[in-house]
Amino acid sequence: MRIDILTLFPGMFDGFLNESIIKRAIDKKIVDVRIHDFRKYTLDPHNKVDDTPYGGGSGMVLMVQPLDDAINDLKKDNTKVILLTPDGVPFKQEMAYDMAKLEHIILICGHYEGFDERIRNLVDMEISIGDFVLTGGELPSMVISDAIIRLLDGVIDRSSHLNDSFNNHLLDYPTYTKPREYKGMKVPDVLLSGDHKKIEEYRKSEALKRTKERRPDLLD
Ligand SMILES: C[S@@+](CC[C@H](N)C(=O)[O-])C[C@H]1O[C@@H](n2cnc3c(N)ncnc32)[C@H](O)[C@@H]1O
């Protein structure tokens, strides 16, 4: 899979691309992530990519031309172009699964006050990572890329994400590791029993209980 990210702040991605599971996925060539500073596409003689809003108001607005040219340069027949914006479709785990099947995505990071409304006409999809406003689309694009990359074949053991929260409309079950007892808090006996059927039943019922308590909306 290939992910192209259009940003004005490429340095923000250094840690994300060079650590842990994402780095390993890149090294194993399971995913090819490319960061593009879309300032290089501007035709403005002073290298501008933003300007004041028509009609007045605060902040700077990203101009349509640099992003239009960047998308046209990178887009292929199989590309999905995605704009990060707080008023987009809320990002969900099932979207991560769908997007992990795509061959190529372009993620567009807004910044400042936002972007020229006409940029919406250049994209296939608009995504929000939650009901809050960040300074830019860089963190949202990392969130979405991370959620997708960990689902790609060969990145992590498939069985470890099949039981993750939000699969089958359930939250994950509780897990424990050594020691058996810590400051009076004990590991449930069933997990030490060696009875795999019982352990499976316990995990299913704990996942259901936790979902009912914390996220009953998932069961609707
Ligand atoms: C300061 S925000 C602009 C907010 C815009 N004025 C609004 O109220 O919708 C700058 C950029 O950060 C990104 N962004 C901020 N919060 C986001 C969120 N919750 N989900 C996705 N992108 C977000 C978007 O790319 C946005 O254009």
The ligand as an SDF file (V2000), in Angstrom:
LIG
                    3D

 27 29  0  0  0  0  0  0  0  0999 V2000
   -7.4630   24.8110   13.1530 C   0  0  0  0  0  0  0  0  0  0  0  0
   -8.0960   23.5620   12.1050 S   0  0  0  0  0  0  0  0  0  0  0  0
   -9.3710   24.4250   11.2270 C   0  0  0  0  0  0  0  0  0  0  0  0
  -10.6800   24.3320   11.9090 C   0  0  0  0  0  0  0  0  0  0  0  0
  -11.8070   24.9630   11.1190 C   0  0  0  0  0  0  0  0  0  0  0  0
  -11.7820   26.3760   11.2340 N   0  0  0  0  0  0  0  0  0  0  0  0
  -13.0940   24.4180   11.6950 C   0  0  0  0  0  0  0  0  0  0  0  0
  -13.5750   24.9580   12.6690 O   0  0  0  0  0  0  0  0  0  0  0  0
  -13.5980   23.3960   11.1910 O   0  0  0  0  0  0  0  0  0  0  0  0
   -6.8520   23.3670   10.9050 C   0  0  0  0  0  0  0  0  0  0  0  0
   -6.8390   22.0230   10.2150 C   0  0  0  0  0  0  0  0  0  0  0  0
   -6.5550   21.0120   11.1560 O   0  0  0  0  0  0  0  0  0  0  0  0
   -7.1440   19.7930   10.7240 C   0  0  0  0  0  0  0  0  0  0  0  0
   -8.0020   19.3000   11.8160 N   0  0  0  0  0  0  0  0  0  0  0  0
   -8.2190   19.9180   13.0040 C   0  0  0  0  0  0  0  0  0  0  0  0
   -9.0170   19.1920   13.8000 N   0  0  0  0  0  0  0  0  0  0  0  0
   -9.3130   18.0560   13.1040 C   0  0  0  0  0  0  0  0  0  0  0  0
  -10.1130   16.9020   13.3950 C   0  0  0  0  0  0  0  0  0  0  0  0
  -10.7770   16.7660   14.5380 N   0  0  0  0  0  0  0  0  0  0  0  0
  -10.1700   15.9210   12.4540 N   0  0  0  0  0  0  0  0  0  0  0  0
   -9.5140   16.0410   11.2970 C   0  0  0  0  0  0  0  0  0  0  0  0
   -8.7580   17.1160   10.9570 N   0  0  0  0  0  0  0  0  0  0  0  0
   -8.6570   18.1160   11.8550 C   0  0  0  0  0  0  0  0  0  0  0  0
   -7.9210   20.0730    9.4610 C   0  0  0  0  0  0  0  0  0  0  0  0
   -7.1200   19.7050    8.3540 O   0  0  0  0  0  0  0  0  0  0  0  0
   -8.1110   21.5820    9.5350 C   0  0  0  0  0  0  0  0  0  0  0  0
   -8.2710   22.1770    8.2690 O   0  0  0  0  0  0  0  0  0  0  0  0
  1  2  1  0
  2  3  1  0
  2 10  1  0
  3  4  1  0
  4  5  1  0
  5  6  1  0
  5  7  1  0
  7  8  2  0
  7  9  1  0
 10 11  1  0
 11 12  1  0
 11 26  1  0
 12 13  1  0
 13 14  1  0
 13 24  1  0
 14 15  1  0
 14 23  1  0
 15 16  2  0
 16 17  1  0
 17 18  1  0
 17 23  2  0
 18 19  1  0
 18 20  2  0
 20 21  1  0
 21 22  2  0
 22 23  1  0
 24 25  1  0
 24 26  1  0
 26 27  1  0
M  CHG  2   2   1   9  -1
M  END
$$$$
